[in-house]
Amino acid sequence: MTDPIADYLTRLRNAISANHRIVEVPSSKVKKEITKVLHDKGFIQNFKFEQAGPQGNIKIALKYNPSTKQPAIVKLERISKPGLRKYVGAAELPRVLNGLGIAIVSTSKGIMTDKEARSQHIGGEVLCHVY
């Protein structure tokens, strides 16, 4: 597998389109941090790290609107790919849907949202857009 982050996002997209409540993905440090950001911003309901074997798994409980059954995540889009990395400075950080969505950025201070990176005046690699 050449792009584990794209695989992670695809597993989330597929689980959402199939209306699954829980999705299980292989674990890594970057995926754990992305999962924490998605939970903090309210895109997923809950998550749990399981240590099974050398790699472990992440169990993610997806979030849906109780009345309309619409998922909290409408779109997950990978921006920086292994063949074409996308690095931006603090001034060029993207605004997703005019601030309604988030861009997950890998910075020297860790993985965070575009708003947090903008407030700390640091740039980095734009991993994905979520809204």
N, CA, C and O atoms as a GROMACS GRO file, in nm:
protein
  524
    1MET      N    1   0.085  -0.118   0.000
    1MET     CA    2   0.000   0.000   0.000
    1MET      C    3   0.090   0.124   0.000
    1MET      O    4   0.178   0.138   0.085
    2THR      N    5   0.067   0.212  -0.094
    2THR     CA    6   0.153   0.329  -0.105
    2THR      C    7   0.101   0.449  -0.027
    2THR      O    8   0.179   0.537   0.010
    3ASP      N    9  -0.028   0.455  -0.001
    3ASP     CA   10  -0.084   0.571   0.069
    3ASP      C   11  -0.181   0.526   0.178
    3ASP      O   12  -0.301   0.514   0.153
    4PRO      N   13  -0.131   0.501   0.300
    4PRO     CA   14  -0.218   0.454   0.408
    4PRO      C   15  -0.323   0.557   0.453
    4PRO      O   16  -0.429   0.518   0.501
    5ILE      N   17  -0.294   0.686   0.437
    5ILE     CA   18  -0.392   0.788   0.478
    5ILE      C   19  -0.510   0.787   0.381
    5ILE      O   20  -0.625   0.803   0.423
    6ALA      N   21  -0.483   0.770   0.252
    6ALA     CA   22  -0.592   0.761   0.154
    6ALA      C   23  -0.676   0.636   0.180
    6ALA      O   24  -0.798   0.640   0.163
    7ASP      N   25  -0.613   0.526   0.221
    7ASP     CA   26  -0.686   0.404   0.255
    7ASP      C   27  -0.776   0.429   0.375
    7ASP      O   28  -0.890   0.384   0.377
    8TYR      N   29  -0.724   0.500   0.476
    8TYR     CA   30  -0.801   0.535   0.596
    8TYR      C   31  -0.925   0.617   0.558
    8TYR      O   32  -1.035   0.588   0.604
    9LEU      N   33  -0.906   0.720   0.475
    9LEU     CA   34  -1.017   0.805   0.434
    9LEU      C   35  -1.118   0.728   0.350
    9LEU      O   36  -1.239   0.749   0.361
   10THR      N   37  -1.070   0.638   0.265
   10THR     CA   38  -1.159   0.558   0.182
   10THR      C   39  -1.242   0.463   0.267
   10THR      O   40  -1.360   0.443   0.239
   11ARG      N   41  -1.182   0.404   0.369
   11ARG     CA   42  -1.258   0.316   0.458
   11ARG      C   43  -1.368   0.393   0.531
   11ARG      O   44  -1.478   0.342   0.548
   12LEU      N   45  -1.338   0.516   0.574
   12LEU     CA   46  -1.440   0.600   0.638
   12LEU      C   47  -1.551   0.635   0.539
   12LEU      O   48  -1.669   0.626   0.573
   13ARG      N   49  -1.514   0.675   0.417
   13ARG     CA   50  -1.612   0.710   0.313
   13ARG      C   51  -1.704   0.592   0.283
   13ARG      O   52  -1.825   0.607   0.273
   14ASN      N   53  -1.643   0.473   0.267
   14ASN     CA   54  -1.722   0.353   0.234
   14ASN      C   55  -1.817   0.316   0.348
   14ASN      O   56  -1.931   0.278   0.323
   15ALA      N   57  -1.771   0.328   0.472
   15ALA     CA   58  -1.856   0.295   0.587
   15ALA      C   59  -1.972   0.394   0.598
   15ALA      O   60  -2.083   0.355   0.632
   16ILE      N   61  -1.946   0.520   0.569
   16ILE     CA   62  -2.052   0.622   0.574
   16ILE      C   63  -2.154   0.597   0.463
   16ILE      O   64  -2.275   0.606   0.487
   17SER      N   65  -2.108   0.564   0.342
   17SER     CA   66  -2.202   0.541   0.232
   17SER      C   67  -2.284   0.414   0.254
   17SER      O   68  -2.395   0.403   0.201
   18ALA      N   69  -2.231   0.318   0.332
   18ALA     CA   70  -2.306   0.196   0.362
   18ALA      C   71  -2.384   0.207   0.492
   18ALA      O   72  -2.443   0.108   0.537
   19ASN      N   73  -2.384   0.326   0.555
   19ASN     CA   74  -2.454   0.354   0.681
   19ASN      C   75  -2.412   0.262   0.796
   19ASN      O   76  -2.495   0.222   0.877
   20HIS      N   77  -2.284   0.230   0.802
   20HIS     CA   78  -2.231   0.152   0.914
   20HIS      C   79  -2.217   0.241   1.037
   20HIS      O   80  -2.194   0.361   1.024
   21ARG      N   81  -2.230   0.182   1.153
   21ARG     CA   82  -2.212   0.256   1.278
   21ARG      C   83  -2.066   0.257   1.321
   21ARG      O   84  -2.018   0.356   1.377
   22ILE      N   85  -1.996   0.146   1.296
   22ILE     CA   86  -1.858   0.132   1.341
   22ILE      C   87  -1.772   0.088   1.224
   22ILE      O   88  -1.814   0.004   1.144
   23VAL      N   89  -1.653   0.146   1.213
   23VAL     CA   90  -1.556   0.105   1.112
   23VAL      C   91  -1.423   0.078   1.183
   23VAL      O   92  -1.386   0.149   1.277
   24GLU      N   93  -1.353  -0.024   1.136
   24GLU     CA   94  -1.226  -0.062   1.196
   24GLU      C   95  -1.116  -0.045   1.091
   24GLU      O   96  -1.126  -0.097   0.980
   25VAL      N   97  -1.011   0.030   1.128
   25VAL     CA   98  -0.901   0.056   1.036
   25VAL      C   99  -0.768   0.019   1.103
   25VAL      O  100  -0.757   0.026   1.225
   26PRO      N  101  -0.667  -0.020   1.025
   26PRO     CA  102  -0.535  -0.045   1.083
   26PRO      C  103  -0.478   0.084   1.139
   26PRO      O  104  -0.504   0.193   1.087
   27SER      N  105  -0.402   0.072   1.245
   27SER     CA  106  -0.356   0.188   1.319
   27SER      C  107  -0.216   0.233   1.275
   27SER      O  108  -0.136   0.153   1.228
   28SER      N  109  -0.190   0.362   1.291
   28SER     CA  110  -0.058   0.422   1.281
   28SER      C  111  -0.063   0.552   1.360
   28SER      O  112  -0.170   0.597   1.399
   29LYS      N  113   0.051   0.612   1.383
   29LYS     CA  114   0.055   0.736   1.462
   29LYS      C  115  -0.022   0.848   1.393
   29LYS      O  116  -0.096   0.922   1.458
   30VAL      N  117  -0.005   0.861   1.261
   30VAL     CA  118  -0.073   0.968   1.187
   30VAL      C  119  -0.224   0.946   1.188
   30VAL      O  120  -0.300   1.040   1.206
   31LYS      N  121  -0.267   0.821   1.167
   31LYS     CA  122  -0.410   0.791   1.168
   31LYS      C  123  -0.472   0.816   1.304
   31LYS      O  124  -0.586   0.862   1.313
   32LYS      N  125  -0.398   0.787   1.411
   32LYS     CA  126  -0.447   0.815   1.547
   32LYS      C  127  -0.468   0.964   1.566
   32LYS      O  128  -0.569   1.006   1.623
   33GLU      N  129  -0.374   1.044   1.520
   33GLU     CA  130  -0.386   1.190   1.536
   33GLU      C  131  -0.499   1.246   1.451
   33GLU      O  132  -0.570   1.336   1.496
   34ILE      N  133  -0.517   1.195   1.330
   34ILE     CA  134  -0.628   1.240   1.245
   34ILE      C  135  -0.761   1.204   1.311
   34ILE      O  136  -0.855   1.283   1.309
   35THR      N  137  -0.768   1.084   1.369
   35THR     CA  138  -0.890   1.040   1.438
   35THR      C  139  -0.920   1.131   1.557
   35THR      O  140  -1.036   1.166   1.580
   36LYS      N  141  -0.817   1.170   1.632
   36LYS     CA  142  -0.838   1.260   1.747
   36LYS      C  143  -0.891   1.396   1.700
   36LYS      O  144  -0.979   1.453   1.764
   37VAL      N  145  -0.837   1.447   1.589
   37VAL     CA  146  -0.884   1.576   1.536
   37VAL      C  147  -1.030   1.565   1.492
   37VAL      O  148  -1.111   1.654   1.521
   38LEU      N  149  -1.065   1.456   1.423
   38LEU     CA  150  -1.204   1.438   1.378
   38LEU      C  151  -1.300   1.427   1.497
   38LEU      O  152  -1.412   1.476   1.491
   39HIS      N  153  -1.255   1.363   1.605
   39HIS     CA  154  -1.340   1.352   1.725
   39HIS      C  155  -1.354   1.487   1.794
   39HIS      O  156  -1.464   1.523   1.836
   40ASP      N  157  -1.244   1.560   1.807
   40ASP     CA  158  -1.248   1.692   1.873
   40ASP      C  159  -1.339   1.790   1.799
   40ASP      O  160  -1.405   1.873   1.862
   41LYS      N  161  -1.341   1.780   1.667
   41LYS     CA  162  -1.423   1.872   1.588
   41LYS      C  163  -1.565   1.822   1.566
   41LYS      O  164  -1.644   1.889   1.499
   42GLY      N  165  -1.601   1.705   1.620
   42GLY     CA  166  -1.738   1.658   1.616
   42GLY      C  167  -1.779   1.584   1.491
   42GLY      O  168  -1.898   1.570   1.464
   43PHE      N  169  -1.684   1.536   1.412
   43PHE     CA  170  -1.718   1.463   1.291
   43PHE      C  171  -1.741   1.315   1.316
   43PHE      O  172  -1.812   1.249   1.241
   44ILE      N  173  -1.680   1.261   1.423
   44ILE     CA  174  -1.706   1.122   1.461
   44ILE      C  175  -1.752   1.118   1.605
   44ILE      O  176  -1.719   1.207   1.684
   45GLN      N  177  -1.827   1.014   1.640
   45GLN     CA  178  -1.887   1.007   1.773
   45GLN      C  179  -1.785   0.965   1.878
   45GLN      O  180  -1.774   1.030   1.982
   46ASN      N  181  -1.710   0.857   1.850
   46ASN     CA  182  -1.615   0.807   1.947
   46ASN      C  183  -1.512   0.722   1.874
   46ASN      O  184  -1.530   0.686   1.758
   47PHE      N  185  -1.402   0.690   1.944
   47PHE     CA  186  -1.300   0.604   1.886
   47PHE      C  187  -1.231   0.528   1.998
   47PHE      O  188  -1.234   0.568   2.115
   48LYS      N  189  -1.169   0.417   1.960
   48LYS     CA  190  -1.099   0.335   2.057
   48LYS      C  191  -0.978   0.272   1.990
   48LYS      O  192  -0.990   0.215   1.881
   49PHE      N  193  -0.862   0.282   2.054
   49PHE     CA  194  -0.741   0.221   2.002
   49PHE      C  195  -0.727   0.081   2.062
   49PHE      O  196  -0.730   0.065   2.184
   50GLU      N  197  -0.712  -0.020   1.976
   50GLU     CA  198  -0.696  -0.157   2.021
   50GLU      C  199  -0.558  -0.206   1.980
   50GLU      O  200  -0.519  -0.191   1.864
   51GLN      N  201  -0.486  -0.265   2.074
   51GLN     CA  202  -0.355  -0.318   2.044
   51GLN      C  203  -0.369  -0.466   2.013
   51GLN      O  204  -0.369  -0.549   2.105
   52ALA      N  205  -0.380  -0.501   1.887
   52ALA     CA  206  -0.392  -0.640   1.843
   52ALA      C  207  -0.280  -0.666   1.743
   52ALA      O  208  -0.285  -0.619   1.630
   53GLY      N  209  -0.180  -0.741   1.784
   53GLY     CA  210  -0.068  -0.768   1.696
   53GLY      C  211   0.031  -0.653   1.698
   53GLY      O  212   0.027  -0.569   1.788
   54PRO      N  213   0.119  -0.647   1.599
   54PRO     CA  214   0.222  -0.543   1.600
   54PRO      C  215   0.168  -0.404   1.567
   54PRO      O  216   0.224  -0.303   1.612
   55GLN      N  217   0.061  -0.397   1.489
   55GLN     CA  218   0.013  -0.268   1.441
   55GLN      C  219  -0.103  -0.215   1.523
   55GLN      O  220  -0.103  -0.097   1.559
   56GLY      N  221  -0.201  -0.296   1.554
   56GLY     CA  222  -0.318  -0.252   1.626
   56GLY      C  223  -0.425  -0.200   1.532
   56GLY      O  224  -0.403  -0.188   1.411
   57ASN      N  225  -0.541  -0.169   1.588
   57ASN     CA  226  -0.655  -0.119   1.510
   57ASN      C  227  -0.715   0.002   1.578
   57ASN      O  228  -0.696   0.026   1.697
   58ILE      N  229  -0.788   0.079   1.499
   58ILE     CA  230  -0.867   0.190   1.552
   58ILE      C  231  -1.012   0.158   1.521
   58ILE      O  232  -1.048   0.138   1.405
   59LYS      N  233  -1.096   0.152   1.626
   59LYS     CA  234  -1.241   0.135   1.606
   59LYS      C  235  -1.303   0.273   1.614
   59LYS      O  236  -1.288   0.343   1.715
   60ILE      N  237  -1.374   0.312   1.509
   60ILE     CA  238  -1.432   0.445   1.502
   60ILE      C  239  -1.584   0.432   1.496
   60ILE      O  240  -1.637   0.363   1.409
   61ALA      N  241  -1.652   0.499   1.589
   61ALA     CA  242  -1.799   0.504   1.588
   61ALA      C  243  -1.839   0.629   1.510
   61ALA      O  244  -1.810   0.742   1.551
   62LEU      N  245  -1.905   0.609   1.397
   62LEU     CA  246  -1.943   0.720   1.311
   62LEU      C  247  -2.063   0.794   1.368
   62LEU      O  248  -2.144   0.737   1.442
   63LYS      N  249  -2.074   0.921   1.333
   63LYS     CA  250  -2.179   1.007   1.388
   63LYS      C  251  -2.284   1.035   1.282
   63LYS      O  252  -2.253   1.073   1.169
   64TYR      N  253  -2.410   1.016   1.320
   64TYR     CA  254  -2.524   1.044   1.232
   64TYR      C  255  -2.623   1.132   1.306
   64TYR      O  256  -2.631   1.128   1.429
   65ASN      N  257  -2.701   1.212   1.230
   65ASN     CA  258  -2.807   1.292   1.288
   65ASN      C  259  -2.919   1.196   1.332
   65ASN      O  260  -2.965   1.116   1.251
   66PRO      N  261  -2.965   1.204   1.460
   66PRO     CA  262  -3.065   1.108   1.506
   66PRO      C  263  -3.199   1.116   1.434
   66PRO      O  264  -3.266   1.013   1.418
   67SER      N  265  -3.240   1.233   1.390
   67SER     CA  266  -3.372   1.244   1.327
   67SER      C  267  -3.367   1.219   1.176
   67SER      O  268  -3.453   1.149   1.123
   68THR      N  269  -3.267   1.275   1.107
   68THR     CA  270  -3.262   1.262   0.961
   68THR      C  271  -3.173   1.149   0.913
   68THR      O  272  -3.175   1.114   0.795
   69LYS      N  273  -3.093   1.090   1.002
   69LYS     CA  274  -2.999   0.981   0.970
   69LYS      C  275  -2.891   1.022   0.870
   69LYS      O  276  -2.831   0.937   0.804
   70GLN      N  277  -2.867   1.153   0.858
   70GLN     CA  278  -2.761   1.202   0.771
   70GLN      C  279  -2.628   1.195   0.844
   70GLN      O  280  -2.622   1.225   0.963
   71PRO      N  281  -2.520   1.156   0.776
   71PRO     CA  282  -2.389   1.149   0.842
   71PRO      C  283  -2.332   1.287   0.871
   71PRO      O  284  -2.362   1.384   0.801
   72ALA      N  285  -2.250   1.295   0.975
   72ALA     CA  286  -2.186   1.422   1.011
   72ALA      C  287  -2.079   1.459   0.908
   72ALA      O  288  -2.054   1.577   0.884
   73ILE      N  289  -2.017   1.357   0.848
   73ILE     CA  290  -1.916   1.381   0.745
   73ILE      C  291  -1.984   1.372   0.609
   73ILE      O  292  -2.034   1.266   0.570
   74VAL      N  293  -1.985   1.484   0.536
   74VAL     CA  294  -2.044   1.485   0.403
   74VAL      C  295  -1.938   1.446   0.300
   74VAL      O  296  -1.967   1.371   0.207
   75LYS      N  297  -1.816   1.499   0.316
   75LYS     CA  298  -1.711   1.471   0.218
   75LYS      C  299  -1.576   1.465   0.285
   75LYS      O  300  -1.543   1.549   0.368
   76LEU      N  301  -1.496   1.365   0.248
   76LEU     CA  302  -1.356   1.351   0.287
   76LEU      C  303  -1.274   1.355   0.158
   76LEU      O  304  -1.297   1.275   0.068
   77GLU      N  305  -1.180   1.446   0.151
   77GLU     CA  306  -1.103   1.461   0.027
   77GLU      C  307  -0.955   1.467   0.058
   77GLU      O  308  -0.910   1.553   0.134
   78ARG      N  309  -0.879   1.377  -0.001
   78ARG     CA  310  -0.734   1.373   0.017
   78ARG      C  311  -0.672   1.483  -0.068
   78ARG      O  312  -0.705   1.494  -0.187
   79ILE      N  313  -0.584   1.565  -0.010
   79ILE     CA  314  -0.524   1.676  -0.083
   79ILE      C  315  -0.380   1.644  -0.121
   79ILE      O  316  -0.346   1.642  -0.239
   80SER      N  317  -0.295   1.620  -0.023
   80SER     CA  318  -0.154   1.592  -0.047
   80SER      C  319  -0.139   1.442  -0.072
   80SER      O  320  -0.172   1.361   0.015
   81LYS      N  321  -0.089   1.407  -0.188
   81LYS     CA  322  -0.074   1.266  -0.227
   81LYS      C  323   0.075   1.232  -0.233
   81LYS      O  324   0.159   1.321  -0.241
   82PRO      N  325   0.109   1.102  -0.229
   82PRO     CA  326   0.251   1.067  -0.236
   82PRO      C  327   0.320   1.115  -0.364
   82PRO      O  328   0.439   1.145  -0.362
   83GLY      N  329   0.248   1.122  -0.475
   83GLY     CA  330   0.307   1.168  -0.600
   83GLY      C  331   0.314   1.318  -0.611
   83GLY      O  332   0.394   1.371  -0.689
   84LEU      N  333   0.231   1.390  -0.535
   84LEU     CA  334   0.228   1.535  -0.541
   84LEU      C  335   0.193   1.589  -0.402
   84LEU      O  336   0.076   1.603  -0.366
   85ARG      N  337   0.297   1.618  -0.326
   85ARG     CA  338   0.277   1.672  -0.191
   85ARG      C  339   0.231   1.817  -0.200
   85ARG      O  340   0.270   1.890  -0.292
   86LYS      N  341   0.149   1.859  -0.105
   86LYS     CA  342   0.094   1.995  -0.105
   86LYS      C  343   0.134   2.062   0.027
   86LYS      O  344   0.073   2.037   0.130
   87TYR      N  345   0.236   2.146   0.022
   87TYR     CA  346   0.283   2.220   0.139
   87TYR      C  347   0.240   2.365   0.126
   87TYR      O  348   0.246   2.423   0.018
   88VAL      N  349   0.198   2.423   0.238
   88VAL     CA  350   0.158   2.563   0.238
   88VAL      C  351   0.218   2.634   0.359
   88VAL      O  352   0.247   2.571   0.461
   89GLY      N  353   0.236   2.763   0.345
   89GLY     CA  354   0.279   2.844   0.457
   89GLY      C  355   0.160   2.886   0.541
   89GLY      O  356   0.045   2.855   0.508
   90ALA      N  357   0.188   2.955   0.649
   90ALA     CA  358   0.080   2.996   0.740
   90ALA      C  359  -0.018   3.091   0.672
   90ALA      O  360  -0.137   3.089   0.703
   91ALA      N  361   0.030   3.174   0.580
   91ALA     CA  362  -0.057   3.270   0.512
   91ALA      C  363  -0.143   3.205   0.405
   91ALA      O  364  -0.248   3.258   0.370
   92GLU      N  365  -0.098   3.092   0.351
   92GLU     CA  366  -0.171   3.027   0.241
   92GLU      C  367  -0.258   2.910   0.287
   92GLU      O  368  -0.305   2.835   0.202
   93LEU      N  369  -0.281   2.893   0.416
   93LEU     CA  370  -0.362   2.781   0.464
   93LEU      C  371  -0.504   2.792   0.407
   93LEU      O  372  -0.563   2.899   0.410
   94PRO      N  373  -0.559   2.681   0.355
   94PRO     CA  374  -0.690   2.687   0.290
   94PRO      C  375  -0.805   2.701   0.390
   94PRO      O  376  -0.796   2.655   0.504
   95ARG      N  377  -0.912   2.765   0.343
   95ARG     CA  378  -1.037   2.771   0.419
   95ARG      C  379  -1.136   2.681   0.347
   95ARG      O  380  -1.167   2.703   0.230
   96VAL      N  381  -1.185   2.580   0.417
   96VAL     CA  382  -1.275   2.482   0.356
   96VAL      C  383  -1.419   2.528   0.376
   96VAL      O  384  -1.462   2.549   0.489
   97LEU      N  385  -1.493   2.544   0.268
   97LEU     CA  386  -1.631   2.592   0.270
   97LEU      C  387  -1.646   2.720   0.352
   97LEU      O  388  -1.739   2.734   0.431
   98ASN      N  389  -1.552   2.811   0.332
   98ASN     CA  390  -1.553   2.940   0.400
   98ASN      C  391  -1.556   2.926   0.552
   98ASN      O  392  -1.621   3.005   0.620
   99GLY      N  393  -1.486   2.825   0.604
   99GLY     CA  394  -1.474   2.807   0.748
   99GLY      C  395  -1.569   2.705   0.807
   99GLY      O  396  -1.560   2.675   0.926
  100LEU      N  397  -1.662   2.649   0.727
  100LEU     CA  398  -1.755   2.549   0.780
  100LEU      C  399  -1.691   2.411   0.791
  100LEU      O  400  -1.727   2.333   0.879
  101GLY      N  401  -1.596   2.381   0.702
  101GLY     CA  402  -1.524   2.255   0.707
  101GLY      C  403  -1.386   2.276   0.766
  101GLY      O  404  -1.350   2.387   0.805
  102ILE      N  405  -1.309   2.168   0.773
  102ILE     CA  406  -1.172   2.180   0.826
  102ILE      C  407  -1.075   2.119   0.725
  102ILE      O  408  -1.110   2.029   0.649
  103ALA      N  409  -0.954   2.171   0.728
  103ALA     CA  410  -0.842   2.111   0.657
  103ALA      C  411  -0.750   2.055   0.764
  103ALA      O  412  -0.712   2.127   0.857
  104ILE      N  413  -0.712   1.930   0.753
  104ILE     CA  414  -0.622   1.868   0.850
  104ILE      C  415  -0.480   1.886   0.797
  104ILE      O  416  -0.449   1.845   0.685
  105VAL      N  417  -0.395   1.948   0.879
  105VAL     CA  418  -0.261   1.987   0.838
  105VAL      C  419  -0.158   1.917   0.926
  105VAL      O  420  -0.173   1.913   1.048
  106SER      N  421  -0.054   1.862   0.864
  106SER     CA  422   0.057   1.804   0.938
  106SER      C  423   0.166   1.911   0.950
  106SER      O  424   0.227   1.950   0.850
  107THR      N  425   0.189   1.957   1.071
  107THR     CA  426   0.285   2.064   1.095
  107THR      C  427   0.402   2.012   1.178
  107THR      O  428   0.405   1.895   1.217
  108SER      N  429   0.496   2.100   1.205
  108SER     CA  430   0.609   2.063   1.290
  108SER      C  431   0.566   2.046   1.435
  108SER      O  432   0.639   1.986   1.515
  109LYS      N  433   0.451   2.099   1.471
  109LYS     CA  434   0.397   2.087   1.607
  109LYS      C  435   0.295   1.975   1.619
  109LYS      O  436   0.230   1.961   1.722
  110GLY      N  437   0.280   1.894   1.513
  110GLY     CA  438   0.183   1.784   1.515
  110GLY      C  439   0.071   1.807   1.415
  110GLY      O  440   0.071   1.906   1.342
  111ILE      N  441  -0.023   1.715   1.415
  111ILE     CA  442  -0.136   1.723   1.322
  111ILE      C  443  -0.246   1.805   1.387
  111ILE      O  444  -0.286   1.779   1.501
  112MET      N  445  -0.296   1.903   1.314
  112MET     CA  446  -0.399   1.994   1.367
  112MET      C  447  -0.485   2.046   1.253
  112MET      O  448  -0.459   2.017   1.136
  113THR      N  449  -0.587   2.123   1.288
  113THR     CA  450  -0.674   2.182   1.187
  113THR      C  451  -0.610   2.308   1.130
  113THR      O  452  -0.512   2.359   1.183
  114ASP      N  453  -0.668   2.356   1.020
  114ASP     CA  454  -0.616   2.478   0.957
  114ASP      C  455  -0.632   2.599   1.048
  114ASP      O  456  -0.547   2.688   1.047
  115LYS      N  457  -0.739   2.603   1.127
  115LYS     CA  458  -0.761   2.717   1.216
  115LYS      C  459  -0.656   2.722   1.327
  115LYS      O  460  -0.605   2.830   1.360
  116GLU      N  461  -0.624   2.605   1.384
  116GLU     CA  462  -0.522   2.601   1.489
  116GLU      C  463  -0.385   2.639   1.433
  116GLU      O  464  -0.310   2.712   1.497
  117ALA      N  465  -0.353   2.589   1.313
  117ALA     CA  466  -0.224   2.621   1.251
  117ALA      C  467  -0.216   2.770   1.217
  117ALA      O  468  -0.111   2.832   1.232
  118ARG      N  469  -0.328   2.827   1.173
  118ARG     CA  470  -0.331   2.971   1.141
  118ARG      C  471  -0.310   3.055   1.266
  118ARG      O  472  -0.240   3.156   1.262
  119SER      N  473  -0.370   3.012   1.378
  119SER     CA  474  -0.355   3.089   1.502
  119SER      C  475  -0.213   3.078   1.558
  119SER      O  476  -0.167   3.170   1.626
  120GLN      N  477  -0.144   2.966   1.532
  120GLN     CA  478  -0.007   2.949   1.579
  120GLN      C  479   0.096   2.997   1.477
  120GLN      O  480   0.217   2.990   1.502
  121HIS      N  481   0.050   3.046   1.360
  121HIS     CA  482   0.135   3.100   1.254
  121HIS      C  483   0.236   2.996   1.204
  121HIS      O  484   0.354   3.027   1.190
  122ILE      N  485   0.189   2.873   1.178
  122ILE     CA  486   0.275   2.771   1.122
  122ILE      C  487   0.206   2.706   1.003
  122ILE      O  488   0.083   2.692   1.001
  123GLY      N  489   0.284   2.667   0.905
  123GLY     CA  490   0.231   2.599   0.788
  123GLY      C  491   0.269   2.452   0.793
  123GLY      O  492   0.323   2.404   0.892
  124GLY      N  493   0.241   2.382   0.685
  124GLY     CA  494   0.275   2.240   0.679
  124GLY      C  495   0.212   2.174   0.560
  124GLY      O  496   0.176   2.240   0.462
  125GLU      N  497   0.198   2.042   0.568
  125GLU     CA  498   0.141   1.963   0.459
  125GLU      C  499  -0.009   1.947   0.480
  125GLU      O  500  -0.052   1.900   0.585
  126VAL      N  501  -0.088   1.986   0.382
  126VAL     CA  502  -0.234   1.974   0.390
  126VAL      C  503  -0.270   1.830   0.356
  126VAL      O  504  -0.260   1.788   0.241
  127LEU      N  505  -0.314   1.754   0.457
  127LEU     CA  506  -0.344   1.612   0.437
  127LEU      C  507  -0.479   1.593   0.370
  127LEU      O  508  -0.489   1.522   0.269
  128CYS      N  509  -0.586   1.656   0.424
  128CYS     CA  510  -0.719   1.634   0.369
  128CYS      C  511  -0.814   1.746   0.408
  128CYS      O  512  -0.786   1.825   0.499
  129HIS      N  513  -0.926   1.751   0.338
  129HIS     CA  514  -1.037   1.842   0.371
  129HIS      C  515  -1.154   1.758   0.419
  129HIS      O  516  -1.183   1.652   0.364
  130VAL      N  517  -1.221   1.806   0.524
  130VAL     CA  518  -1.337   1.735   0.580
  130VAL      C  519  -1.450   1.836   0.596
  130VAL      O  520  -1.430   1.944   0.652
  131TYR      N  521  -1.569   1.800   0.548
  131TYR     CA  522  -1.689   1.880   0.574
  131TYR      C  523  -1.810   1.795   0.558
  131TYR      O  524  -1.922   1.843   0.576
   0.00000   0.00000   0.00000
